[in-house]
Amino acid sequence: VSGNEAQLHQRISKRMAQASSLNFNKLKTRHLKDYQPLFDRVKLDVGAQVPDMPTDELLRHHKEALILTCFTPV
């Protein structure tokens, strides 16, 4: 194991030990505090209405529309 790999292993082991000492809720709270500022910086609005239906229904409707489009004579 090279010096860099040994240092990396040591850092990861230390971080895992720290995380293991926390309960789930504390760890989740820290995670959210760390990542939300990075991922909540951008909002994307493409102007489309979002249908209020589950994903499986959306997929079924999409497949039905695709089948109709493929078999409609021009």
N, C-alpha and C positions, 0 to 999 in steps of 0.2 A: 504494500500500500504506500503510495507516494505521500509526501508531506501535505499536499493540497487535499488529497482524499482523506487523510487522517484528520485534518482540521475540519473538513466538511462533516465527516462522521461524528466528530465530537460536538460540533454545533447542532447538528440534527438531533443527536441523542439528548443534549441539554434541553432543546426546545420541546422534544417529545415528553421529557420528564416534567417540564413545567406545565404543558397542556394536560398531562395525565393527572396532575394534582388538582385540577379544577373540575367542578361538576359541569354537567351538560349546559345548564342555563347560563352560567358564568362564561363558559367557553363560547357559546353562541353569541352572547352579548358583545364580547370582545371582537369576535369575527365580524359582526355587523358593523361595529364601530370602525373597524379597519377598512372594510371594503366599500361601504355605502358612499363615502365621499368620492371614491374613484368612479363608481358605476352610476351614481345618481347625478352626474354632471351634465348629461346630455338627454334631451327629450326629442323624440322623433314623431312628427305628426304628418302622416301622408294624406290626411284629409278624408280617409275612408271611414265609413261607419263600421263598428265592430259588432257583428251579429251576437245576440245574446243566446247562444246555444253551445252545448258541449262540443269538444273537438271531434268526437266520433260522429256526431250528426253533421258537422261542417264537412268532414271528409266524405261522408256518404252523399251529401248534396253535390259536392264538387265532382265526385265520380259519376253521378247520374247526369250532371250537366255535360261532362266530357263525353260520355257515351252518346248522348243525344246529338252533340255537335259533330262527332265523328261520323255518325250514320245519317245525318241530314243531307239530302241531295242538294247540290248547288244549282 
